């Protein structure tokens, strides 16, 4: 599986997905291909680091009284 992020100029290529289609470099020329595994996809903060993208940290909701 390939996840295309054209605004960020990145393609995330899931290399160990048995149903994966290869990255199509002609679909969005000039994008950087970042190979990741299915296990790495379970950790979005790691993907953000690998891709050089900021990871959005969401504050915990305030407790209601």
C-alpha positions as CSV (number, residue, x, y, z in Angstrom):
1,X,0.0,0.0,0.0
2,X,1.2,3.5,-0.7
3,X,0.0,6.5,1.1
4,X,0.5,9.6,-1.1
5,X,0.9,12.9,0.7
6,X,1.4,15.3,-2.2
7,X,1.3,18.5,-0.1
8,X,4.2,17.2,2.0
9,X,6.0,15.8,-1.1
10,X,6.0,12.3,0.5
11,X,4.8,8.8,-0.4
12,X,4.7,6.3,2.5
13,X,5.3,2.9,1.0
14,X,4.2,0.0,3.3
15,X,6.8,-2.6,2.3
16,X,5.5,-5.7,4.1
17,X,1.8,-5.5,3.0
18,X,1.1,-8.6,1.0
19,X,-1.7,-6.8,-0.9
20,X,0.5,-3.8,-1.6
21,X,0.8,-2.2,-5.0
22,X,4.1,-0.7,-5.8
23,X,4.5,3.1,-5.6
24,X,3.7,4.7,-8.9
25,X,6.4,7.4,-9.3
26,X,4.5,8.8,-12.4
27,X,1.4,9.5,-10.3
28,X,3.1,12.3,-8.4
29,X,6.5,13.0,-9.8
30,X,9.1,14.4,-7.4
31,X,7.8,12.9,-4.2
32,X,10.2,11.3,-1.7
33,X,9.3,7.6,-1.1
34,X,9.5,6.6,2.6
35,X,9.5,2.8,3.2
36,X,7.8,1.7,6.4
37,X,6.4,-1.5,7.8
38,X,2.9,-2.3,9.1
39,X,4.2,-2.3,12.6
40,X,5.6,1.2,12.2
41,X,2.2,2.4,11.0
42,X,0.9,1.6,14.5
43,X,3.0,4.4,15.9
44,X,2.1,7.7,14.2
45,X,4.7,9.6,16.2
46,X,7.4,7.3,14.7
47,X,6.0,7.9,11.2
48,X,6.1,11.6,11.8
49,X,9.7,11.3,12.8
50,X,10.6,9.1,9.8
51,X,8.9,11.5,7.4
52,X,10.2,14.7,9.1
53,X,6.6,15.9,9.8
54,X,5.4,17.4,13.0
55,X,3.4,15.1,15.2
56,X,0.2,16.8,16.5
57,X,0.1,16.4,20.2
58,X,-3.4,16.6,21.5
59,X,-4.0,17.7,25.0
60,X,-6.2,15.5,27.2
61,X,-9.7,16.8,27.6
62,X,-10.3,18.7,30.8
63,X,-12.1,16.8,33.5
64,X,-15.6,17.9,34.1
65,X,-16.6,18.6,37.7
